[in-house]
C-alpha cells in the first residue's frame, strides 16, 4: 500500500505541475506589450517613404523576437488578401553598436521573401521612435494622404498564428474603406530593452534578445 500510495502521490504531483505550467503559459501568451501611440499624421522625419498612391503599412520589429514570427506570417496573409493595395515595410530595430550582420535572422529572411514587403535596418530604433513604437510587432497603417488608419498588432496572442481582429481590421480598411475597430493590442518583446527575455517555448532558438 505504501508503494501504491507513493506512486499515486507522484502521479498527482505530476498532474498538478503540468496544469500549473500550462496555466502559466496560457497566461503569459495573453500578456500584451506596451501599446504604441503613433502620430495621427505621417512623421516627416522618417526615412520611410509614404506611398502617395496606396496604403503604407509599417511593422516595427526586433530581429530576435520569437513572438514576431507569427506577425510575419500574418503579414504574408494580409499582403495576399489586400491584392497590391499596400506598400509594406518591416523595420528591424538594432542597437547602434551591433555587428553588421546582427539583424540577419530567419525573421528578417521570412519578411524579406513576402512580395510587396521591404525590410529595413532601423539602427538604434530611430524610426521606431518616430512612430512611437515600444513593442516588437507594432503595426501602423497610413493612407495615401498620410493619415493614420490603424495601430496595433496582427496576432491574437504571443506567437499565435490564426485569424485575428488586427489583420481583419486592416484588410477591411484597405479593401472596403471601413472597419469597426482601428486599434488592437500588440504581443511581442520590448523593442528597446535588449536585456529583456522573451520566454515563449517552441518558437525557435532565439529565445532571448541579445
GROMACS elastic network, one bead per residue, 0.5 to 0.9 nm:
[ bonds ]
;  ai    aj funct       b0    kb
    1     4     6  0.50701   500
    1     5     6  0.59501   500
    1     6     6  0.85262   500
    2     5     6  0.50309   500
    2     6     6  0.61524   500
    2     7     6  0.86719   500
    3     6     6  0.50621   500
    3     7     6  0.62216   500
    3     8     6  0.85329   500
    4     7     6  0.51209   500
    4     8     6  0.60280   500
    4     9     6  0.84766   500
    5     8     6  0.50471   500
    5     9     6  0.60399   500
    5    10     6  0.85262   500
    6     9     6  0.50712   500
    6    10     6  0.60921   500
    6    11     6  0.86080   500
    7    10     6  0.50402   500
    7    11     6  0.61522   500
    7    12     6  0.85706   500
    8    11     6  0.51627   500
    8    12     6  0.61746   500
    8    13     6  0.85810   500
    9    12     6  0.50744   500
    9    13     6  0.60819   500
    9    14     6  0.85763   500
   10    13     6  0.50491   500
   10    14     6  0.61345   500
   10    15     6  0.86455   500
   11    14     6  0.50580   500
   11    15     6  0.62362   500
   11    16     6  0.86576   500
   12    15     6  0.51246   500
   12    16     6  0.62366   500
   12    17     6  0.87029   500
   13    16     6  0.50742   500
   13    17     6  0.61989   500
   13    18     6  0.86310   500
   14    17     6  0.51222   500
   14    18     6  0.61418   500
   14    19     6  0.85571   500
   15    18     6  0.51433   500
   15    19     6  0.60976   500
   15    20     6  0.85325   500
   16    19     6  0.51381   500
   16    20     6  0.60866   500
   16    21     6  0.85362   500
   17    20     6  0.51072   500
   17    21     6  0.60690   500
   17    22     6  0.85899   500
   18    21     6  0.50665   500
   18    22     6  0.61362   500
   18    23     6  0.84814   500
   19    22     6  0.51450   500
   19    23     6  0.60205   500
   19    24     6  0.85511   500
   20    23     6  0.50016   500
   20    24     6  0.61195   500
   20    25     6  0.86091   500
   21    24     6  0.51221   500
   21    25     6  0.61882   500
   21    26     6  0.86243   500
   22    25     6  0.50832   500
   22    26     6  0.61113   500
   22    27     6  0.84777   500
   23    26     6  0.52118   500
   23    27     6  0.60802   500
   23    28     6  0.85289   500
   24    27     6  0.50827   500
   24    28     6  0.59877   500
   24    29     6  0.84986   500
   25    28     6  0.51037   500
   25    29     6  0.60355   500
   25    30     6  0.86885   500
   25   200     6  0.80427   500
   25   201     6  0.85427   500
   26    29     6  0.52387   500
   26    30     6  0.65516   500
   27    30     6  0.53862   500
   27    31     6  0.67662   500
   28    31     6  0.52678   500
   28    32     6  0.87415   500
   28   158     6  0.80249   500
   28   199     6  0.85920   500
   28   200     6  0.83765   500
   29    32     6  0.80459   500
   29   157     6  0.55445   500
   29   159     6  0.76380   500
   29   160     6  0.84116   500
   29   187     6  0.80340   500
   29   200     6  0.76559   500
   30   156     6  0.80704   500
   30   157     6  0.52559   500
   30   158     6  0.65557   500
   30   187     6  0.77356   500
   31   157     6  0.76372   500
   31   158     6  0.76794   500
   31   187     6  0.70021   500
   31   188     6  0.88798   500
   32    35     6  0.80483   500
   32   135     6  0.89929   500
   32   157     6  0.76291   500
   32   158     6  0.78856   500
   32   185     6  0.62368   500
   32   186     6  0.55715   500
   32   188     6  0.71507   500
   33   134     6  0.78108   500
   33   135     6  0.56708   500
   33   136     6  0.82472   500
   33   185     6  0.74646   500
   33   186     6  0.55710   500
   33   187     6  0.53009   500
   33   188     6  0.58613   500
   33   189     6  0.69069   500
   33   190     6  0.70683   500
   34   133     6  0.83347   500
   34   134     6  0.59234   500
   34   135     6  0.58726   500
   34   185     6  0.83666   500
   34   186     6  0.73425   500
   34   187     6  0.85879   500
   34   188     6  0.89157   500
   34   190     6  0.76700   500
   35   133     6  0.73655   500
   35   134     6  0.68289   500
   35   135     6  0.70855   500
   35   138     6  0.80134   500
   35   151     6  0.89909   500
   35   152     6  0.72802   500
   35   184     6  0.87537   500
   35   185     6  0.64491   500
   35   186     6  0.64671   500
   36   131     6  0.78304   500
   36   132     6  0.56084   500
   36   134     6  0.59180   500
   36   135     6  0.73269   500
   36   138     6  0.69137   500
   36   139     6  0.87914   500
   36   151     6  0.74721   500
   36   152     6  0.71684   500
   36   185     6  0.88612   500
   36   186     6  0.83380   500
   37    40     6  0.88278   500
   37   131     6  0.74543   500
   37   132     6  0.55050   500
   37   133     6  0.68228   500
   37   134     6  0.89655   500
   37   151     6  0.78466   500
   38    41     6  0.84385   500
   38    42     6  0.87479   500
   38    43     6  0.89172   500
   38   130     6  0.77310   500
   38   132     6  0.50433   500
   38   133     6  0.69329   500
   38   140     6  0.73317   500
   38   148     6  0.79880   500
   38   151     6  0.73295   500
   39    42     6  0.66870   500
   39    43     6  0.69072   500
   39   130     6  0.81654   500
   39   131     6  0.65394   500
   39   132     6  0.75182   500
   39   147     6  0.89108   500
   39   148     6  0.73014   500
   40    43     6  0.86645   500
   40   142     6  0.87786   500
   40   146     6  0.82955   500
   40   147     6  0.60397   500
   40   149     6  0.82948   500
   41    44     6  0.86506   500
   41   142     6  0.80389   500
   41   145     6  0.85938   500
   41   146     6  0.54905   500
   41   148     6  0.59420   500
   42    45     6  0.88886   500
   42    46     6  0.84516   500
   42    50     6  0.76114   500
   42   131     6  0.84827   500
   42   142     6  0.71034   500
   42   145     6  0.84549   500
   42   147     6  0.64216   500
   42   148     6  0.71211   500
   43    46     6  0.58590   500
   43   130     6  0.66212   500
   43   131     6  0.72421   500
   43   146     6  0.84679   500
   44    47     6  0.81862   500
   45    48     6  0.87770   500
   45   127     6  0.84444   500
   45   130     6  0.74607   500
   46    49     6  0.77470   500
   46   126     6  0.82213   500
   46   127     6  0.58047   500
   46   130     6  0.66881   500
   46   131     6  0.84259   500
   47   127     6  0.73220   500
   48    58     6  0.87833   500
   48    89     6  0.81061   500
   48   120     6  0.89336   500
   48   127     6  0.80296   500
   49    56     6  0.84650   500
   50    53     6  0.89765   500
   50    54     6  0.88133   500
   50    55     6  0.82418   500
   50    56     6  0.61235   500
   50    87     6  0.85769   500
   50   142     6  0.81586   500
   50   143     6  0.86185   500
   50   144     6  0.71719   500
   50   145     6  0.85285   500
   50   146     6  0.70123   500
   51    54     6  0.57835   500
   51    55     6  0.66819   500
   51    56     6  0.59860   500
   51    86     6  0.87622   500
   51    87     6  0.68967   500
   51   143     6  0.82722   500
   51   144     6  0.59511   500
   51   145     6  0.86387   500
   51   146     6  0.86211   500
   52    55     6  0.79686   500
   52    56     6  0.87181   500
   52   143     6  0.81685   500
   52   145     6  0.66540   500
   52   146     6  0.82249   500
   53    85     6  0.87702   500
   53   143     6  0.86762   500
   53   144     6  0.56230   500
   53   145     6  0.87550   500
   54    84     6  0.86342   500
   54    85     6  0.56963   500
   54    86     6  0.58861   500
   54    87     6  0.68938   500
   54   142     6  0.89941   500
   54   143     6  0.65693   500
   54   144     6  0.52039   500
   54   174     6  0.88604   500
   55    85     6  0.63424   500
   55    87     6  0.61576   500
   55    88     6  0.83183   500
   55   141     6  0.69328   500
   55   142     6  0.57868   500
   55   144     6  0.54467   500
   55   145     6  0.88105   500
   55   146     6  0.87070   500
   55   174     6  0.71951   500
   56    85     6  0.87743   500
   56    86     6  0.56652   500
   56    88     6  0.57657   500
   56    89     6  0.79151   500
   56   140     6  0.83373   500
   56   141     6  0.58485   500
   56   142     6  0.53168   500
   56   143     6  0.62889   500
   56   144     6  0.71757   500
   56   146     6  0.84654   500
   57    86     6  0.66410   500
   57    87     6  0.61853   500
   57    89     6  0.62519   500
   57    90     6  0.84970   500
   57   139     6  0.70670   500
   57   140     6  0.57609   500
   57   142     6  0.64165   500
   57   143     6  0.87010   500
   58    87     6  0.86314   500
   58    88     6  0.58031   500
   58    90     6  0.58345   500
   58    91     6  0.71995   500
   58   138     6  0.81974   500
   58   139     6  0.57311   500
   58   140     6  0.53345   500
   58   141     6  0.65143   500
   58   142     6  0.85756   500
   59    71     6  0.89322   500
   59    88     6  0.79164   500
   59    89     6  0.62529   500
   59    91     6  0.60957   500
   59    92     6  0.84416   500
   59   136     6  0.81373   500
   59   137     6  0.60877   500
   59   138     6  0.55906   500
   59   140     6  0.65436   500
   59   141     6  0.88971   500
   60    89     6  0.85604   500
   60    90     6  0.60580   500
   60    91     6  0.50116   500
   60    92     6  0.62402   500
   60    93     6  0.72017   500
   60   122     6  0.88353   500
   60   125     6  0.87959   500
   60   127     6  0.84643   500
   60   128     6  0.61094   500
   60   131     6  0.85723   500
   60   133     6  0.68715   500
   60   134     6  0.84908   500
   60   135     6  0.76378   500
   60   136     6  0.58481   500
   60   137     6  0.57926   500
   60   138     6  0.53544   500
   60   139     6  0.65901   500
   60   140     6  0.85172   500
   60   191     6  0.81048   500
   61    64     6  0.86900   500
   61    65     6  0.77140   500
   61    68     6  0.70933   500
   61    90     6  0.68419   500
   61    91     6  0.59576   500
   61    93     6  0.61823   500
   61   128     6  0.86115   500
   61   135     6  0.74430   500
   61   137     6  0.52790   500
   61   138     6  0.70850   500
   61   188     6  0.87516   500
   61   189     6  0.87404   500
   61   191     6  0.68805   500
   62    65     6  0.54961   500
   62    68     6  0.77711   500
   62    91     6  0.82809   500
   62    92     6  0.53433   500
   62    93     6  0.54456   500
   62    94     6  0.71005   500
   62   103     6  0.84432   500
   62   107     6  0.89554   500
   62   135     6  0.83453   500
   62   136     6  0.53965   500
   62   137     6  0.79558   500
   62   188     6  0.89531   500
   62   189     6  0.75067   500
   62   190     6  0.79429   500
   62   191     6  0.58098   500
   62   192     6  0.87039   500
   62   209     6  0.81544   500
   63    66     6  0.85358   500
   63    68     6  0.83675   500
   63    92     6  0.57517   500
   63    93     6  0.71778   500
   63    94     6  0.76072   500
   63   102     6  0.83409   500
   63   103     6  0.55351   500
   63   104     6  0.75055   500
   63   105     6  0.63479   500
   63   106     6  0.83546   500
   63   107     6  0.61172   500
   63   108     6  0.64159   500
   63   136     6  0.87129   500
   63   209     6  0.84973   500
   64    67     6  0.89823   500
   64    68     6  0.84324   500
   64   103     6  0.78065   500
   64   105     6  0.70587   500
   64   106     6  0.87657   500
   64   107     6  0.73878   500
   64   189     6  0.89943   500
   64   206     6  0.58579   500
   64   207     6  0.76746   500
   64   208     6  0.71705   500
   64   209     6  0.56202   500
   64   210     6  0.75279   500
   65    68     6  0.55906   500
   65    69     6  0.75291   500
   65   107     6  0.82490   500
   65   136     6  0.70807   500
   65   137     6  0.89403   500
   65   188     6  0.70787   500
   65   189     6  0.59812   500
   65   190     6  0.87161   500
   65   191     6  0.89809   500
   65   198     6  0.70010   500
   65   206     6  0.70533   500
   65   207     6  0.72935   500
   65   208     6  0.74525   500
   65   209     6  0.65838   500
   66    69     6  0.56630   500
   66    70     6  0.80916   500
   66   107     6  0.82173   500
   66   158     6  0.88115   500
   66   159     6  0.69634   500
   66   188     6  0.80890   500
   66   189     6  0.82635   500
   66   198     6  0.73848   500
   66   199     6  0.88411   500
   66   200     6  0.71392   500
   66   203     6  0.57119   500
   66   204     6  0.66636   500
   66   205     6  0.82678   500
   66   206     6  0.63992   500
   66   207     6  0.64711   500
   66   208     6  0.84882   500
   67    70     6  0.61557   500
   67    71     6  0.74070   500
   67   136     6  0.81117   500
   67   137     6  0.80172   500
   67   157     6  0.87569   500
   67   158     6  0.53657   500
   67   160     6  0.78659   500
   67   187     6  0.71770   500
   67   188     6  0.52904   500
   67   189     6  0.70965   500
   67   198     6  0.78485   500
   67   200     6  0.71441   500
   67   203     6  0.74233   500
   68    72     6  0.63222   500
   68    73     6  0.86633   500
   68   107     6  0.77039   500
   68   136     6  0.65457   500
   68   137     6  0.55998   500
   68   158     6  0.80535   500
   68   159     6  0.66002   500
   68   187     6  0.81286   500
   68   188     6  0.62644   500
   68   189     6  0.81288   500
   69    72     6  0.51834   500
   69    73     6  0.63600   500
   69    74     6  0.87287   500
   69   106     6  0.87978   500
   69   107     6  0.61930   500
   69   110     6  0.83451   500
   69   111     6  0.89672   500
   69   137     6  0.89629   500
   69   159     6  0.66616   500
   69   160     6  0.88994   500
   69   161     6  0.88170   500
   69   203     6  0.80686   500
   70    73     6  0.50436   500
   70    74     6  0.62055   500
   70    75     6  0.85340   500
   70   137     6  0.89982   500
   70   154     6  0.85508   500
   70   155     6  0.68490   500
   70   158     6  0.79178   500
   70   159     6  0.50244   500
   70   160     6  0.58018   500
   70   161     6  0.52535   500
   70   162     6  0.86089   500
   71    74     6  0.50772   500
   71    75     6  0.60829   500
   71    76     6  0.87342   500
   71   137     6  0.61418   500
   71   153     6  0.77024   500
   71   154     6  0.60356   500
   71   155     6  0.60914   500
   71   159     6  0.76156   500
   71   160     6  0.83642   500
   71   161     6  0.76498   500
   71   187     6  0.89949   500
   72    76     6  0.63462   500
   72    77     6  0.88728   500
   72    90     6  0.89360   500
   72   107     6  0.76337   500
   72   110     6  0.72046   500
   72   111     6  0.60115   500
   72   114     6  0.88464   500
   72   137     6  0.83883   500
   73    76     6  0.52043   500
   73    77     6  0.66850   500
   73    78     6  0.87748   500
   73   110     6  0.82864   500
   73   111     6  0.83157   500
   73   161     6  0.71177   500
   74    77     6  0.51523   500
   74    78     6  0.61181   500
   74    79     6  0.86795   500
   74   154     6  0.65926   500
   74   155     6  0.72299   500
   74   161     6  0.67964   500
   74   162     6  0.75006   500
   74   163     6  0.84629   500
   74   167     6  0.72078   500
   75    79     6  0.61084   500
   75    80     6  0.85915   500
   75   111     6  0.82939   500
   75   114     6  0.82383   500
   75   154     6  0.77595   500
   75   167     6  0.79769   500
   76    79     6  0.53188   500
   76    80     6  0.64077   500
   76    81     6  0.87801   500
   76   111     6  0.80449   500
   76   114     6  0.59593   500
   76   115     6  0.80907   500
   76   117     6  0.88786   500
   77    80     6  0.51694   500
   77    81     6  0.61783   500
   77    82     6  0.86211   500
   77   167     6  0.86789   500
   78    81     6  0.51310   500
   78    82     6  0.60651   500
   78    83     6  0.87217   500
   78   167     6  0.65115   500
   78   168     6  0.84260   500
   78   170     6  0.80095   500
   78   171     6  0.67514   500
   79    82     6  0.52318   500
   79    83     6  0.64476   500
   79    84     6  0.70496   500
   79    85     6  0.82415   500
   79    86     6  0.70745   500
   79    87     6  0.88721   500
   79    88     6  0.83179   500
   79   114     6  0.79922   500
   79   115     6  0.76084   500
   79   116     6  0.72763   500
   79   117     6  0.83477   500
   79   171     6  0.88677   500
   80    83     6  0.55106   500
   80    84     6  0.77371   500
   80   115     6  0.85224   500
   81    84     6  0.86088   500
   81   171     6  0.70198   500
   81   175     6  0.86843   500
   82    85     6  0.56545   500
   82    86     6  0.68322   500
   82   170     6  0.88373   500
   82   171     6  0.61475   500
   82   172     6  0.89711   500
   82   174     6  0.66865   500
   82   175     6  0.64281   500
   83    86     6  0.78227   500
   83   175     6  0.87377   500
   84    87     6  0.75436   500
   84   116     6  0.73487   500
   85   174     6  0.67734   500
   85   175     6  0.78688   500
   86   116     6  0.75790   500
   86   117     6  0.89677   500
   86   174     6  0.76376   500
   87   116     6  0.60912   500
   87   117     6  0.67944   500
   87   118     6  0.83644   500
   88   116     6  0.62565   500
   88   118     6  0.63240   500
   88   119     6  0.87253   500
   89   116     6  0.84475   500
   89   117     6  0.54160   500
   89   119     6  0.57474   500
   89   120     6  0.71954   500
   90   108     6  0.85702   500
   90   111     6  0.71733   500
   90   112     6  0.84365   500
   90   117     6  0.71324   500
   90   118     6  0.62765   500
   90   120     6  0.62543   500
   90   121     6  0.86601   500
   91   118     6  0.84423   500
   91   119     6  0.59824   500
   91   121     6  0.59100   500
   91   122     6  0.56705   500
   91   125     6  0.85622   500
   91   127     6  0.78370   500
   91   128     6  0.76861   500
   92   103     6  0.72180   500
   92   108     6  0.78584   500
   92   119     6  0.74301   500
   92   120     6  0.62089   500
   92   121     6  0.51482   500
   92   122     6  0.53567   500
   92   123     6  0.80273   500
   92   125     6  0.78013   500
   92   128     6  0.87715   500
   92   136     6  0.87927   500
   93   103     6  0.83363   500
   93   120     6  0.87717   500
   93   121     6  0.64170   500
   93   123     6  0.59030   500
   93   124     6  0.61758   500
   93   126     6  0.79491   500
   93   127     6  0.83365   500
   93   128     6  0.72084   500
   93   136     6  0.88323   500
   93   191     6  0.68764   500
   93   192     6  0.81191   500
   94    97     6  0.83510   500
   94    98     6  0.66685   500
   94   102     6  0.78188   500
   94   103     6  0.68647   500
   94   121     6  0.71522   500
   94   122     6  0.62288   500
   94   123     6  0.52315   500
   94   124     6  0.54302   500
   94   125     6  0.63765   500
   94   191     6  0.86655   500
   94   192     6  0.87146   500
   95    98     6  0.52559   500
   95    99     6  0.89115   500
   95   122     6  0.87462   500
   95   123     6  0.61751   500
   95   125     6  0.73861   500
   95   192     6  0.84973   500
   95   194     6  0.84480   500
   96    99     6  0.88016   500
   96   123     6  0.56374   500
   96   125     6  0.85346   500
   97   100     6  0.88981   500
   97   123     6  0.89127   500
   97   124     6  0.84173   500
   98   101     6  0.81657   500
   98   102     6  0.61400   500
   98   103     6  0.84894   500
   98   123     6  0.88306   500
   99   102     6  0.52034   500
   99   103     6  0.83860   500
  100   103     6  0.76647   500
  100   104     6  0.88359   500
  101   104     6  0.54142   500
  101   105     6  0.87253   500
  102   105     6  0.76436   500
  103   107     6  0.88363   500
  103   108     6  0.70167   500
  103   121     6  0.74690   500
  104   107     6  0.78880   500
  104   108     6  0.58966   500
  104   109     6  0.71711   500
  105   108     6  0.52637   500
  105   109     6  0.64274   500
  105   110     6  0.86880   500
  106   110     6  0.59851   500
  106   111     6  0.85713   500
  107   110     6  0.51847   500
  107   111     6  0.62754   500
  107   112     6  0.85835   500
  108   111     6  0.53058   500
  108   112     6  0.60935   500
  108   113     6  0.87490   500
  108   119     6  0.71608   500
  109   112     6  0.51119   500
  109   113     6  0.63334   500
  109   119     6  0.88722   500
  110   113     6  0.54012   500
  110   114     6  0.70343   500
  111   114     6  0.56219   500
  111   117     6  0.69889   500
  111   118     6  0.78713   500
  111   119     6  0.68032   500
  112   115     6  0.79467   500
  112   117     6  0.64034   500
  112   118     6  0.62644   500
  112   119     6  0.56891   500
  113   116     6  0.89412   500
  113   117     6  0.76975   500
  113   118     6  0.89587   500
  114   117     6  0.56198   500
  114   118     6  0.83901   500
  115   118     6  0.85264   500
  121   125     6  0.87385   500
  122   125     6  0.51592   500
  122   126     6  0.62280   500
  122   127     6  0.63041   500
  122   128     6  0.74769   500
  123   126     6  0.63633   500
  123   127     6  0.83582   500
  124   127     6  0.85587   500
  124   128     6  0.87761   500
  124   192     6  0.85269   500
  125   128     6  0.50007   500
  125   129     6  0.61503   500
  125   130     6  0.87740   500
  125   191     6  0.78346   500
  125   192     6  0.75283   500
  126   129     6  0.53214   500
  126   130     6  0.66206   500
  127   131     6  0.63237   500
  127   132     6  0.84338   500
  127   133     6  0.88592   500
  128   131     6  0.51241   500
  128   132     6  0.59843   500
  128   133     6  0.53166   500
  128   134     6  0.75944   500
  128   191     6  0.83797   500
  129   133     6  0.60808   500
  129   134     6  0.79514   500
  130   133     6  0.78402   500
  131   140     6  0.80473   500
  133   136     6  0.80059   500
  133   138     6  0.63487   500
  133   139     6  0.86419   500
  133   191     6  0.77270   500
  134   138     6  0.76090   500
  134   189     6  0.87095   500
  134   190     6  0.59560   500
  134   191     6  0.53657   500
  134   192     6  0.68420   500
  135   138     6  0.58535   500
  135   186     6  0.69279   500
  135   187     6  0.74105   500
  135   188     6  0.57821   500
  135   189     6  0.56959   500
  135   191     6  0.50984   500
  135   192     6  0.81224   500
  136   139     6  0.89758   500
  136   186     6  0.79491   500
  136   187     6  0.75584   500
  136   188     6  0.50197   500
  136   189     6  0.53254   500
  136   190     6  0.59732   500
  136   191     6  0.54062   500
  137   152     6  0.81556   500
  137   153     6  0.61061   500
  137   154     6  0.77645   500
  137   155     6  0.87256   500
  137   186     6  0.65111   500
  137   187     6  0.68057   500
  137   188     6  0.59526   500
  137   189     6  0.81570   500
  138   151     6  0.73216   500
  138   152     6  0.55276   500
  138   153     6  0.54492   500
  138   154     6  0.83128   500
  138   185     6  0.86731   500
  138   186     6  0.60112   500
  138   187     6  0.82045   500
  138   188     6  0.82722   500
  139   150     6  0.77361   500
  139   151     6  0.55851   500
  139   152     6  0.52639   500
  139   153     6  0.56753   500
  139   154     6  0.74463   500
  139   186     6  0.83245   500
  140   148     6  0.73248   500
  140   149     6  0.77328   500
  140   150     6  0.56836   500
  140   152     6  0.67541   500
  140   153     6  0.86860   500
  141   147     6  0.84202   500
  141   148     6  0.59839   500
  141   149     6  0.55247   500
  141   150     6  0.50060   500
  141   151     6  0.65104   500
  141   170     6  0.77097   500
  142   145     6  0.76544   500
  142   146     6  0.54233   500
  142   147     6  0.52041   500
  142   149     6  0.54033   500
  142   150     6  0.71681   500
  143   146     6  0.53680   500
  143   147     6  0.54703   500
  143   148     6  0.66942   500
  143   149     6  0.66930   500
  143   174     6  0.87167   500
  144   147     6  0.74548   500
  148   151     6  0.77676   500
  149   170     6  0.84657   500
  149   173     6  0.77627   500
  149   182     6  0.64141   500
  149   183     6  0.86237   500
  150   166     6  0.85660   500
  150   169     6  0.79721   500
  150   170     6  0.69625   500
  150   173     6  0.85197   500
  150   181     6  0.82129   500
  150   183     6  0.55143   500
  150   184     6  0.84748   500
  151   166     6  0.84891   500
  151   182     6  0.65645   500
  151   184     6  0.67027   500
  151   185     6  0.85283   500
  152   166     6  0.68674   500
  152   182     6  0.82900   500
  152   183     6  0.51667   500
  152   185     6  0.52601   500
  152   186     6  0.54235   500
  153   156     6  0.79215   500
  153   165     6  0.87282   500
  153   166     6  0.57856   500
  153   167     6  0.79401   500
  153   183     6  0.79729   500
  153   184     6  0.58078   500
  153   185     6  0.56405   500
  153   187     6  0.66709   500
  153   188     6  0.89335   500
  154   163     6  0.87829   500
  154   164     6  0.64574   500
  154   165     6  0.71146   500
  154   168     6  0.83777   500
  154   170     6  0.88505   500
  154   184     6  0.78977   500
  154   185     6  0.85634   500
  154   186     6  0.74647   500
  154   187     6  0.86020   500
  155   158     6  0.71954   500
  155   159     6  0.74873   500
  155   160     6  0.61792   500
  155   161     6  0.64675   500
  155   162     6  0.72119   500
  155   163     6  0.77309   500
  155   164     6  0.57993   500
  155   165     6  0.78671   500
  155   166     6  0.68885   500
  155   167     6  0.75970   500
  155   185     6  0.88310   500
  155   186     6  0.75447   500
  155   187     6  0.70695   500
  156   159     6  0.85662   500
  156   160     6  0.64593   500
  156   161     6  0.77816   500
  156   162     6  0.76651   500
  156   163     6  0.77573   500
  156   164     6  0.54185   500
  156   165     6  0.73565   500
  156   166     6  0.80337   500
  156   185     6  0.84585   500
  156   186     6  0.84098   500
  156   187     6  0.77140   500
  157   160     6  0.54150   500
  157   161     6  0.83948   500
  157   186     6  0.81583   500
  157   187     6  0.58589   500
  157   188     6  0.86811   500
  158   161     6  0.89052   500
  158   186     6  0.86137   500
  158   187     6  0.50958   500
  158   188     6  0.62061   500
  158   200     6  0.76142   500
  159   187     6  0.78576   500
  159   188     6  0.79579   500
  159   200     6  0.75096   500
  159   203     6  0.73077   500
  161   164     6  0.85311   500
  163   166     6  0.87623   500
  163   167     6  0.74175   500
  163   168     6  0.75153   500
  164   167     6  0.58494   500
  164   168     6  0.63051   500
  164   169     6  0.86885   500
  165   168     6  0.51316   500
  165   169     6  0.59630   500
  165   170     6  0.86810   500
  165   181     6  0.82296   500
  165   183     6  0.89645   500
  165   184     6  0.73096   500
  166   169     6  0.51820   500
  166   170     6  0.63739   500
  166   171     6  0.87051   500
  166   181     6  0.83828   500
  166   182     6  0.82823   500
  166   183     6  0.71473   500
  166   184     6  0.59425   500
  166   185     6  0.84526   500
  167   170     6  0.52408   500
  167   171     6  0.61856   500
  167   172     6  0.85804   500
  168   171     6  0.51807   500
  168   172     6  0.61326   500
  168   173     6  0.86728   500
  168   179     6  0.86311   500
  169   172     6  0.51081   500
  169   173     6  0.62066   500
  169   174     6  0.86586   500
  169   178     6  0.83913   500
  169   179     6  0.57181   500
  169   180     6  0.73553   500
  169   181     6  0.63354   500
  169   182     6  0.68714   500
  169   183     6  0.83014   500
  170   173     6  0.50952   500
  170   174     6  0.61107   500
  170   175     6  0.83983   500
  170   179     6  0.79253   500
  170   182     6  0.81859   500
  171   174     6  0.52220   500
  171   175     6  0.58075   500
  171   176     6  0.79379   500
  171   179     6  0.87592   500
  172   175     6  0.52907   500
  172   176     6  0.53546   500
  172   177     6  0.64215   500
  172   178     6  0.58787   500
  172   179     6  0.56126   500
  172   180     6  0.89186   500
  173   176     6  0.56028   500
  173   179     6  0.57164   500
  173   182     6  0.88626   500
  174   177     6  0.57196   500
  174   178     6  0.80488   500
  175   178     6  0.82562   500
  176   179     6  0.81328   500
  179   182     6  0.70652   500
  181   184     6  0.78451   500
  188   191     6  0.86699   500
  188   198     6  0.79752   500
  189   192     6  0.89989   500
  189   193     6  0.85013   500
  189   196     6  0.76979   500
  189   197     6  0.77232   500
  189   198     6  0.59915   500
  189   209     6  0.82348   500
  190   193     6  0.56786   500
  190   194     6  0.78106   500
  190   196     6  0.72252   500
  190   198     6  0.87495   500
  191   194     6  0.76314   500
  193   196     6  0.57005   500
  193   209     6  0.82063   500
  194   197     6  0.80542   500
  194   208     6  0.84276   500
  194   209     6  0.53191   500
  194   210     6  0.56476   500
  195   208     6  0.81664   500
  195   209     6  0.66054   500
  195   210     6  0.69368   500
  196   208     6  0.72962   500
  196   209     6  0.65189   500
  196   210     6  0.86887   500
  197   207     6  0.70595   500
  197   209     6  0.61467   500
  197   210     6  0.89493   500
  198   206     6  0.88612   500
  198   207     6  0.58102   500
  198   208     6  0.56536   500
  198   209     6  0.71641   500
  199   207     6  0.62558   500
  199   208     6  0.75427   500
  200   203     6  0.64204   500
  200   204     6  0.89819   500
  200   207     6  0.69622   500
  201   204     6  0.78934   500
  201   207     6  0.78599   500
  202   205     6  0.82022   500
  203   206     6  0.80179   500
  203   207     6  0.77571   500
  204   207     6  0.70248   500
  205   208     6  0.85147   500
  206   209     6  0.73166   500
  206   210     6  0.88885   500
